[in-house]
Amino acid sequence: MAALMNIINSLARALRDDRGSQGTEIALGIILIALVAGLGMVEFGEDLAQFFIDTGDVIDKASPTAVPPPN
């Protein structure tokens, strides 16, 4: 009976022990950010590339007007 109580007490202590939980939370946060960024790149990569191409074309075709002289 004493051995069973020792096992139960050891398991209870292990469940209450929170050492290392902050590192685990940070690692899970990094993994979540990486997953969101990766999925975003897959889903929006082509559209984002086309947006920058179109924006570059508009800037390239712009014809600036004369700069007004200072007063």
N, C-alpha and C positions, 0 to 999 in steps of 0.2 A: 504494500500500500504506500509505503514511503517513497518508493521509486516512482510510482505513478504520480504522486503529488509533486515530486521534483521535476518530472517531465512537464506537468501542467504549469508549474511555476515558471519554468524556463520558457515555455511557449508564450505565456502571458507577458513576461519581460521582453521577449523578442518583438511582440506585437506593439508594446508601448514604447520601445526604443525608436527614437526619431533621428538618430545620428545619420547623416548622409542624405537626409530628405531634401535639403536645399540644393545640393548638387544634382539630385535626380530631377527636381523641378526645373532647374536651369537647362539640363540636357533635354528634357521633354519640350521645353519652350523653343530651344534651338531647332529641334527636329520639326516642330510644328511650323516654324517660320520657313525652314528649308522646303517643306512640302508645299506650303502655300506659294512660295516663290517659284518652285519648279512647275507646279500646275499652272500658275499664271503665265509663265514663259511658254508653255506648251499651248495653252488656249489662246493667248493674245499675241504671241510672237510675230506671226505674219501680219496681223492688223497693225501692230505697233511699228514694225519695220516700214510698212506702206505709209503710215502716218508721217514718219520722219522723211521718207522719200518725197511725199507730196509737199511737206513743209519746206524742204530744201529747194524743190522746184519753184515754189512761189517766191521764195527769197531770191533765187537766182534770176528770175524773170522780172523782179522789181526794178523799176528805173527811178532812181532818186532824183528829186527836183533840186534846183540850185539852192545852195545854202545862203540864207539871207545875210547881208553884211552886218557887222556889229554897228550899233549906234554910236 
